[in-house]
Amino acid sequence: MTTKGSIELINKEGLRIDGRKVYELRPIKIRAGFLKNADGSAYIELGHNKIIAAVYGPREAHPRHVIIPDRAVVRCRYHMAPFSVEERKSPGFSRREIELSKVIREALEPSIFVEEFPRTAIDIFVEVLEADGGTRTASITAASVALADAGIPLRDLVASIAVGKANGQIILDLNGLEDQYGDADMPVAMMPGLGQITLLQADGRFTSEEFEKALALAVKAIKKIYRVQKEALKRRYIEISKEVLESEQ
Ligand code: ADP
């Protein structure tokens, strides 16, 4: 049996199993306004991850007992499709999905002006179509774009990525195998414009020096992802403007 840290994840040339350098991000694509029926939506591809985020609200909160008198309640449901992983995943909600729903919500909530929408609900749905490590961070990145696409007032976008350690080296953006067999994994989310971190988890061991290095690496990548998010939203605004112009003709 292969145990954590026991397989060669970085070769002698310093390349990872998918050919990336240690500090290299996987190819990333984001599309805002991917779905017609949601109030806001986004689709993200990060390497082999393919994820859709859909947002509804602010809307009337149901059931009534979830209502918060002075702000909106934010709810999140993260789900992995049965075909999203190699061995079919059971279609229902696992404990992991329930936990990740909470993690994603908590990373996004600080960015939303919830106090502007008392007694309402903002619902975030995340569907992972294909998973290959880092789905929580890619989901946060996509869901933040979906919130903006829904027109929900935000303090800033939230962008997210994981950093970690494999064969004793700090690496950026762990894929599924690195996640499984690496030495450490640290998902980070932040509002780059405000310089505020909204999620920091760590699994494995880092020296304080390694931790500093890993965090700096995550912040740098997050700033890059933030630019990709903003470009996706700009493209969406241009699309909407064209649609409006066409409908007026
Ligand atoms: P994250 O996706 O945020 O890295 P985890 O560390 O829990 O979250 O999962 C790492 C990876 O393990 C996932 O991205 C996915 O590729 C894989 N994985 C998660 N759950 C399952 C499952 N039920 N069956 C097979 N692979 C899974």
Boltz pocket constraint, residues with backbone or C-beta under 6 A from the ligand:
constraints:
  - pocket:
      binder: B
      contacts: [[A, 84], [A, 85], [A, 86], [A, 87], [A, 89], [A, 96], [A, 131], [A, 132], [A, 133], [A, 134], [A, 135], [A, 136], [A, 137], [A, 176], [A, 179]]
      max_distance: 6.0
